[in-house]
Structure formats: structure tokens, C-alpha cells
């Protein structure tokens, strides 16, 4: 997938299709907090996400404390958001529901 920075309108449209993701103040990243039943569920989510990120060659910025995973997505190469960020966000939402 081509890494091309999305304009504000495209970002807002893509963001409207996601649940619970927030645009950061500077408009260059989206973020979300995922809370799971326990550490094992959080780790399983991170494992699924890691495999998808490898396939997309697009990796999240994230942290994990027990059952909580905080995620920030941005495309550093473009200095903002690309379709890859929204593709990975959608996959992460699906993994969280699994």
C-alpha cells in the first residue's frame, strides 16, 4: 500500500468509520485505549496485531499495562496519517472483538 499523507477531509471521513479512535491535537495521529478482561486477552490482541502489522509493513506505537493497551497510529514517512493507519485501526478493532 502506498504511503501518502491524507488531507484533513479524508482523515475525518476515515475516522468516522472507526469506533472510539480519536484524532490527536496536531492531526497527525489517531489513538485508542483498548481494555480487555485480563493480561492474556490483551497479549493475544497484541500478537494478532503484530502479525497484521508485519503484513502491512506498518507498525503501531503502543504500550501495555496488564489488561490495557494504549495505541497510537501515524505514518512517520508522511508526517501524518495515511490509509495504512486506518487499515490497521480497523483490523485492531476486529481483533479486540474476537
N, CA, C and O atoms as a GROMACS GRO file, in nm:
protein
  392
    1UNK      N    1   0.084  -0.118   0.000
    1UNK     CA    2   0.000   0.000   0.000
    1UNK      C    3   0.089   0.125   0.000
    1UNK      O    4   0.190   0.130   0.070
    2UNK      N    5   0.052   0.223  -0.078
    2UNK     CA    6   0.131   0.345  -0.090
    2UNK      C    7   0.112   0.432   0.034
    2UNK      O    8   0.001   0.449   0.084
    3UNK      N    9   0.223   0.486   0.080
    3UNK     CA   10   0.219   0.575   0.196
    3UNK      C   11   0.206   0.719   0.146
    3UNK      O   12   0.303   0.783   0.107
    4UNK      N   13   0.084   0.768   0.148
    4UNK     CA   14   0.056   0.904   0.105
    4UNK      C   15  -0.025   0.972   0.216
    4UNK      O   16  -0.125   0.917   0.263
    5UNK      N   17   0.018   1.089   0.255
    5UNK     CA   18  -0.050   1.163   0.361
    5UNK      C   19  -0.190   1.201   0.317
    5UNK      O   20  -0.211   1.254   0.208
    6UNK      N   21  -0.287   1.173   0.404
    6UNK     CA   22  -0.426   1.208   0.377
    6UNK      C   23  -0.452   1.353   0.416
    6UNK      O   24  -0.395   1.404   0.512
    7UNK      N   25  -0.539   1.419   0.340
    7UNK     CA   26  -0.578   1.554   0.378
    7UNK      C   27  -0.682   1.548   0.490
    7UNK      O   28  -0.734   1.441   0.521
    8UNK      N   29  -0.710   1.660   0.549
    8UNK     CA   30  -0.798   1.667   0.666
    8UNK      C   31  -0.936   1.606   0.639
    8UNK      O   32  -0.990   1.535   0.724
    9UNK      N   33  -0.991   1.632   0.523
    9UNK     CA   34  -1.121   1.579   0.487
    9UNK      C   35  -1.118   1.426   0.480
    9UNK      O   36  -1.209   1.360   0.531
   10UNK      N   37  -1.016   1.370   0.420
   10UNK     CA   38  -1.003   1.224   0.410
   10UNK      C   39  -0.983   1.162   0.548
   10UNK      O   40  -1.035   1.054   0.576
   11UNK      N   41  -0.908   1.230   0.633
   11UNK     CA   42  -0.887   1.182   0.770
   11UNK      C   43  -1.019   1.178   0.844
   11UNK      O   44  -1.051   1.078   0.909
   12UNK      N   45  -1.096   1.284   0.836
   12UNK     CA   46  -1.225   1.289   0.906
   12UNK      C   47  -1.321   1.182   0.855
   12UNK      O   48  -1.393   1.121   0.934
   13UNK      N   49  -1.323   1.161   0.725
   13UNK     CA   50  -1.408   1.057   0.667
   13UNK      C   51  -1.366   0.919   0.717
   13UNK      O   52  -1.450   0.840   0.760
   14UNK      N   53  -1.237   0.890   0.711
   14UNK     CA   54  -1.188   0.761   0.756
   14UNK      C   55  -1.211   0.741   0.906
   14UNK      O   56  -1.247   0.631   0.949
   15UNK      N   57  -1.192   0.845   0.984
   15UNK     CA   58  -1.210   0.837   1.128
   15UNK      C   59  -1.356   0.811   1.164
   15UNK      O   60  -1.384   0.743   1.263
   16UNK      N   61  -1.448   0.863   1.085
   16UNK     CA   62  -1.591   0.843   1.113
   16UNK      C   63  -1.632   0.698   1.098
   16UNK      O   64  -1.736   0.657   1.151
   17UNK      N   65  -1.553   0.619   1.027
   17UNK     CA   66  -1.582   0.477   1.010
   17UNK      C   67  -1.525   0.388   1.119
   17UNK      O   68  -1.542   0.267   1.116
   18UNK      N   69  -1.457   0.448   1.215
   18UNK     CA   70  -1.396   0.372   1.325
   18UNK      C   71  -1.468   0.402   1.455
   18UNK      O   72  -1.529   0.508   1.471
   19UNK      N   73  -1.461   0.309   1.548
   19UNK     CA   74  -1.527   0.325   1.677
   19UNK      C   75  -1.425   0.355   1.787
   19UNK      O   76  -1.339   0.272   1.818
   20UNK      N   77  -1.436   0.473   1.846
   20UNK     CA   78  -1.356   0.504   1.964
   20UNK      C   79  -1.217   0.560   1.938
   20UNK      O   80  -1.146   0.592   2.033
   21UNK      N   81  -1.176   0.572   1.814
   21UNK     CA   82  -1.046   0.629   1.782
   21UNK      C   83  -1.057   0.780   1.785
   21UNK      O   84  -1.157   0.837   1.741
   22UNK      N   85  -0.953   0.844   1.836
   22UNK     CA   86  -0.951   0.990   1.846
   22UNK      C   87  -0.835   1.048   1.768
   22UNK      O   88  -0.725   0.991   1.766
   23UNK      N   89  -0.860   1.160   1.705
   23UNK     CA   90  -0.756   1.232   1.634
   23UNK      C   91  -0.676   1.313   1.735
   23UNK      O   92  -0.734   1.387   1.815
   24UNK      N   93  -0.545   1.300   1.732
   24UNK     CA   94  -0.460   1.376   1.824
   24UNK      C   95  -0.467   1.525   1.791
   24UNK      O   96  -0.505   1.563   1.680
   25UNK      N   97  -0.430   1.607   1.887
   25UNK     CA   98  -0.440   1.753   1.872
   25UNK      C   99  -0.380   1.808   1.745
   25UNK      O  100  -0.438   1.895   1.679
   26UNK      N  101  -0.262   1.757   1.709
   26UNK     CA  102  -0.194   1.811   1.592
   26UNK      C  103  -0.245   1.750   1.461
   26UNK      O  104  -0.200   1.790   1.353
   27UNK      N  105  -0.336   1.655   1.469
   27UNK     CA  106  -0.397   1.596   1.350
   27UNK      C  107  -0.308   1.499   1.274
   27UNK      O  108  -0.340   1.463   1.161
   28UNK      N  109  -0.198   1.456   1.334
   28UNK     CA  110  -0.104   1.368   1.264
   28UNK      C  111  -0.111   1.223   1.312
   28UNK      O  112  -0.035   1.139   1.263
   29UNK      N  113  -0.198   1.192   1.407
   29UNK     CA  114  -0.206   1.056   1.461
   29UNK      C  115  -0.347   1.031   1.514
   29UNK      O  116  -0.421   1.124   1.546
   30UNK      N  117  -0.381   0.903   1.523
   30UNK     CA  118  -0.504   0.862   1.590
   30UNK      C  119  -0.466   0.771   1.705
   30UNK      O  120  -0.362   0.704   1.701
   31UNK      N  121  -0.550   0.769   1.808
   31UNK     CA  122  -0.517   0.687   1.924
   31UNK      C  123  -0.643   0.627   1.984
   31UNK      O  124  -0.754   0.676   1.966
   32UNK      N  125  -0.621   0.518   2.058
   32UNK     CA  126  -0.732   0.449   2.125
   32UNK      C  127  -0.677   0.367   2.240
   32UNK      O  128  -0.564   0.318   2.235
   33UNK      N  129  -0.756   0.354   2.342
   33UNK     CA  130  -0.724   0.266   2.456
   33UNK      C  131  -0.814   0.143   2.447
   33UNK      O  132  -0.937   0.155   2.440
   34UNK      N  133  -0.754   0.028   2.448
   34UNK     CA  134  -0.826  -0.100   2.449
   34UNK      C  135  -0.812  -0.159   2.589
   34UNK      O  136  -0.702  -0.164   2.643
   35UNK      N  137  -0.922  -0.203   2.646
   35UNK     CA  138  -0.920  -0.267   2.779
   35UNK      C  139  -0.982  -0.406   2.764
   35UNK      O  140  -1.093  -0.421   2.712
   36UNK      N  141  -0.910  -0.506   2.811
   36UNK     CA  142  -0.950  -0.645   2.796
   36UNK      C  143  -0.982  -0.706   2.932
   36UNK      O  144  -0.967  -0.641   3.036
   37UNK      N  145  -1.027  -0.829   2.931
   37UNK     CA  146  -1.064  -0.897   3.056
   37UNK      C  147  -0.944  -0.924   3.145
   37UNK      O  148  -0.954  -0.920   3.268
   38UNK      N  149  -0.829  -0.950   3.082
   38UNK     CA  150  -0.710  -0.983   3.159
   38UNK      C  151  -0.586  -0.968   3.071
   38UNK      O  152  -0.595  -0.932   2.954
   39UNK      N  153  -0.471  -0.996   3.130
   39UNK     CA  154  -0.345  -0.982   3.056
   39UNK      C  155  -0.337  -1.075   2.935
   39UNK      O  156  -0.288  -1.036   2.830
   40UNK      N  157  -0.386  -1.198   2.951
   40UNK     CA  158  -0.379  -1.294   2.840
   40UNK      C  159  -0.457  -1.244   2.719
   40UNK      O  160  -0.412  -1.259   2.605
   41UNK      N  161  -0.574  -1.187   2.742
   41UNK     CA  162  -0.654  -1.134   2.631
   41UNK      C  163  -0.585  -1.014   2.566
   41UNK      O  164  -0.586  -1.000   2.444
   42UNK      N  165  -0.524  -0.929   2.647
   42UNK     CA  166  -0.450  -0.814   2.593
   42UNK      C  167  -0.331  -0.861   2.510
   42UNK      O  168  -0.304  -0.807   2.403
   43UNK      N  169  -0.261  -0.961   2.560
   43UNK     CA  170  -0.144  -1.012   2.488
   43UNK      C  171  -0.184  -1.081   2.358
   43UNK      O  172  -0.115  -1.068   2.258
   44UNK      N  173  -0.296  -1.153   2.359
   44UNK     CA  174  -0.345  -1.217   2.238
   44UNK      C  175  -0.378  -1.112   2.133
   44UNK      O  176  -0.347  -1.129   2.015
   45UNK      N  177  -0.441  -1.003   2.175
   45UNK     CA  178  -0.471  -0.891   2.085
   45UNK      C  179  -0.343  -0.833   2.026
   45UNK      O  180  -0.336  -0.807   1.906
   46UNK      N  181  -0.243  -0.814   2.109
   46UNK     CA  182  -0.116  -0.758   2.061
   46UNK      C  183  -0.047  -0.855   1.964
   46UNK      O  184   0.016  -0.810   1.868
   47UNK      N  185  -0.058  -0.983   1.988
   47UNK     CA  186   0.002  -1.081   1.898
   47UNK      C  187  -0.066  -1.078   1.761
   47UNK      O  188   0.002  -1.075   1.658
   48UNK      N  189  -0.199  -1.078   1.760
   48UNK     CA  190  -0.271  -1.069   1.633
   48UNK      C  191  -0.235  -0.941   1.559
   48UNK      O  192  -0.213  -0.942   1.438
   49UNK      N  193  -0.228  -0.831   1.634
   49UNK     CA  194  -0.194  -0.702   1.574
   49UNK      C  195  -0.053  -0.704   1.518
   49UNK      O  196  -0.029  -0.651   1.409
   50UNK      N  197   0.040  -0.762   1.590
   50UNK     CA  198   0.179  -0.767   1.544
   50UNK      C  199   0.190  -0.841   1.412
   50UNK      O  200   0.264  -0.799   1.323
   51UNK      N  201   0.117  -0.950   1.397
   51UNK     CA  202   0.120  -1.026   1.273
   51UNK      C  203   0.061  -0.946   1.157
   51UNK      O  204   0.116  -0.946   1.047
   52UNK      N  205  -0.049  -0.877   1.182
   52UNK     CA  206  -0.110  -0.792   1.079
   52UNK      C  207  -0.019  -0.676   1.043
   52UNK      O  208  -0.008  -0.638   0.926
   53UNK      N  209   0.046  -0.617   1.143
   53UNK     CA  210   0.136  -0.505   1.119
   53UNK      C  211   0.253  -0.547   1.031
   53UNK      O  212   0.298  -0.470   0.946
   54UNK      N  213   0.302  -0.667   1.051
   54UNK     CA  214   0.411  -0.718   0.967
   54UNK      C  215   0.366  -0.732   0.822
   54UNK      O  216   0.439  -0.696   0.730
   55UNK      N  217   0.246  -0.784   0.802
   55UNK     CA  218   0.193  -0.800   0.667
   55UNK      C  219   0.178  -0.664   0.600
   55UNK      O  220   0.211  -0.649   0.482
   56UNK      N  221   0.129  -0.565   0.673
   56UNK     CA  222   0.110  -0.430   0.619
   56UNK      C  223   0.241  -0.351   0.612
   56UNK      O  224   0.248  -0.248   0.546
   57UNK      N  225   0.344  -0.400   0.680
   57UNK     CA  226   0.469  -0.325   0.697
   57UNK      C  227   0.439  -0.186   0.755
   57UNK      O  228   0.490  -0.084   0.707
   58UNK      N  229   0.355  -0.187   0.858
   58UNK     CA  230   0.313  -0.063   0.924
   58UNK      C  231   0.290  -0.096   1.070
   58UNK      O  232   0.203  -0.176   1.103
   59UNK      N  233   0.366  -0.034   1.160
   59UNK     CA  234   0.370  -0.079   1.298
   59UNK      C  235   0.317   0.027   1.394
   59UNK      O  236   0.342   0.147   1.377
   60UNK      N  237   0.243  -0.017   1.495
   60UNK     CA  238   0.185   0.077   1.592
   60UNK      C  239   0.287   0.124   1.695
   60UNK      O  240   0.388   0.059   1.721
   61UNK      N  241   0.257   0.238   1.752
   61UNK     CA  242   0.322   0.281   1.875
   61UNK      C  243   0.225   0.239   1.984
   61UNK      O  244   0.109   0.279   1.982
   62UNK      N  245   0.272   0.160   2.079
   62UNK     CA  246   0.178   0.111   2.180
   62UNK      C  247   0.248   0.081   2.311
   62UNK      O  248   0.370   0.068   2.319
   63UNK      N  249   0.164   0.070   2.414
   63UNK     CA  250   0.214   0.028   2.544
   63UNK      C  251   0.108  -0.061   2.608
   63UNK      O  252  -0.011  -0.050   2.578
   64UNK      N  253   0.153  -0.149   2.695
   64UNK     CA  254   0.065  -0.245   2.760
   64UNK      C  255   0.093  -0.246   2.909
   64UNK      O  256   0.208  -0.262   2.952
   65UNK      N  257  -0.012  -0.229   2.987
   65UNK     CA  258  -0.006  -0.248   3.131
   65UNK      C  259  -0.122  -0.338   3.168
   65UNK      O  260  -0.239  -0.301   3.157
   66UNK      N  261  -0.088  -0.457   3.212
   66UNK     CA  262  -0.181  -0.563   3.250
   66UNK      C  263  -0.287  -0.585   3.141
   66UNK      O  264  -0.256  -0.646   3.039
   67UNK      N  265  -0.409  -0.537   3.159
   67UNK     CA  266  -0.515  -0.565   3.061
   67UNK      C  267  -0.546  -0.447   2.969
   67UNK      O  268  -0.644  -0.450   2.896
   68UNK      N  269  -0.462  -0.344   2.972
   68UNK     CA  270  -0.484  -0.223   2.894
   68UNK      C  271  -0.375  -0.207   2.789
   68UNK      O  272  -0.256  -0.223   2.817
   69UNK      N  273  -0.418  -0.176   2.666
   69UNK     CA  274  -0.325  -0.150   2.557
   69UNK      C  275  -0.359  -0.012   2.500
   69UNK      O  276  -0.469   0.009   2.449
   70UNK      N  277  -0.264   0.081   2.509
   70UNK     CA  278  -0.279   0.214   2.451
   70UNK      C  279  -0.207   0.216   2.317
   70UNK      O  280  -0.091   0.177   2.307
   71UNK      N  281  -0.277   0.263   2.214
   71UNK     CA  282  -0.224   0.258   2.077
   71UNK      C  283  -0.228   0.398   2.015
   71UNK      O  284  -0.324   0.472   2.030
   72UNK      N  285  -0.120   0.430   1.944
   72UNK     CA  286  -0.115   0.549   1.859
   72UNK      C  287  -0.069   0.504   1.722
   72UNK      O  288   0.028   0.430   1.708
   73UNK      N  289  -0.141   0.550   1.620
   73UNK     CA  290  -0.106   0.518   1.482
   73UNK      C  291  -0.076   0.646   1.406
   73UNK      O  292  -0.152   0.743   1.414
   74UNK      N  293   0.032   0.646   1.332
   74UNK     CA  294   0.070   0.755   1.244
   74UNK      C  295   0.165   0.697   1.139
   74UNK      O  296   0.221   0.589   1.158
   75UNK      N  297   0.181   0.769   1.030
   75UNK     CA  298   0.274   0.726   0.926
   75UNK      C  299   0.390   0.824   0.926
   75UNK      O  300   0.381   0.931   0.867
   76UNK      N  301   0.498   0.786   0.992
   76UNK     CA  302   0.612   0.875   1.009
   76UNK      C  303   0.668   0.922   0.875
   76UNK      O  304   0.711   1.037   0.863
   77UNK      N  305   0.668   0.835   0.776
   77UNK     CA  306   0.725   0.870   0.646
   77UNK      C  307   0.652   0.986   0.578
   77UNK      O  308   0.709   1.055   0.494
   78UNK      N  309   0.524   1.005   0.614
   78UNK     CA  310   0.446   1.113   0.552
   78UNK      C  311   0.429   1.234   0.644
   78UNK      O  312   0.383   1.340   0.601
   79UNK      N  313   0.465   1.216   0.771
   79UNK     CA  314   0.443   1.325   0.867
   79UNK      C  315   0.298   1.343   0.903
   79UNK      O  316   0.256   1.452   0.942
   80UNK      N  317   0.220   1.237   0.889
   80UNK     CA  318   0.077   1.245   0.920
   80UNK      C  319   0.012   1.109   0.907
   80UNK      O  320   0.075   1.006   0.927
   81UNK      N  321  -0.114   1.111   0.872
   81UNK     CA  322  -0.192   0.988   0.861
   81UNK      C  323  -0.204   0.943   0.716
   81UNK      O  324  -0.218   1.024   0.625
   82UNK      N  325  -0.199   0.811   0.698
   82UNK     CA  326  -0.219   0.752   0.566
   82UNK      C  327  -0.327   0.645   0.577
   82UNK      O  328  -0.375   0.616   0.686
   83UNK      N  329  -0.364   0.587   0.465
   83UNK     CA  330  -0.464   0.480   0.464
   83UNK      C  331  -0.418   0.360   0.549
   83UNK      O  332  -0.501   0.288   0.603
   84UNK      N  333  -0.288   0.341   0.558
   84UNK     CA  334  -0.236   0.231   0.640
   84UNK      C  335  -0.279   0.243   0.786
   84UNK      O  336  -0.310   0.143   0.851
   85UNK      N  337  -0.282   0.365   0.838
   85UNK     CA  338  -0.322   0.385   0.978
   85UNK      C  339  -0.466   0.340   0.999
   85UNK      O  340  -0.497   0.275   1.099
   86UNK      N  341  -0.553   0.374   0.906
   86UNK     CA  342  -0.693   0.338   0.920
   86UNK      C  343  -0.718   0.191   0.891
   86UNK      O  344  -0.807   0.130   0.949
   87UNK      N  345  -0.640   0.132   0.802
   87UNK     CA  346  -0.646  -0.012   0.776
   87UNK      C  347  -0.607  -0.089   0.902
   87UNK      O  348  -0.677  -0.183   0.941
   88UNK      N  349  -0.497  -0.051   0.965
   88UNK     CA  350  -0.453  -0.120   1.085
   88UNK      C  351  -0.551  -0.095   1.200
   88UNK      O  352  -0.579  -0.187   1.278
   89UNK      N  353  -0.602   0.025   1.212
   89UNK     CA  354  -0.701   0.055   1.318
   89UNK      C  355  -0.824  -0.034   1.304
   89UNK      O  356  -0.873  -0.088   1.403
   90UNK      N  357  -0.872  -0.050   1.182
   90UNK     CA  358  -0.989  -0.136   1.160
   90UNK      C  359  -0.960  -0.280   1.195
   90UNK      O  360  -1.044  -0.348   1.255
   91UNK      N  361  -0.843  -0.327   1.159
   91UNK     CA  362  -0.805  -0.464   1.195
   91UNK      C  363  -0.795  -0.479   1.346
   91UNK      O  364  -0.838  -0.580   1.401
   92UNK      N  365  -0.739  -0.381   1.412
   92UNK     CA  366  -0.726  -0.387   1.558
   92UNK      C  367  -0.863  -0.390   1.624
   92UNK      O  368  -0.884  -0.464   1.720
   93UNK      N  369  -0.957  -0.313   1.574
   93UNK     CA  370  -1.093  -0.317   1.628
   93UNK      C  371  -1.152  -0.457   1.613
   93UNK      O  372  -1.217  -0.508   1.705
   94UNK      N  373  -1.130  -0.519   1.498
   94UNK     CA  374  -1.178  -0.656   1.477
   94UNK      C  375  -1.112  -0.756   1.572
   94UNK      O  376  -1.179  -0.844   1.625
   95UNK      N  377  -0.983  -0.742   1.593
   95UNK     CA  378  -0.912  -0.831   1.685
   95UNK      C  379  -0.964  -0.813   1.828
   95UNK      O  380  -0.973  -0.909   1.904
   96UNK      N  381  -0.997  -0.691   1.864
   96UNK     CA  382  -1.045  -0.664   2.000
   96UNK      C  383  -1.182  -0.727   2.024
   96UNK      O  384  -1.215  -0.762   2.137
   97UNK      N  385  -1.260  -0.742   1.918
   97UNK     CA  386  -1.393  -0.803   1.930
   97UNK      C  387  -1.386  -0.956   1.931
   97UNK      O  388  -1.480  -1.023   1.973
   98UNK      N  389  -1.274  -1.010   1.884
   98UNK     CA  390  -1.262  -1.157   1.870
   98UNK      C  391  -1.252  -1.227   2.004
   98UNK      O  392  -1.242  -1.349   2.009
   0.00000   0.00000   0.00000
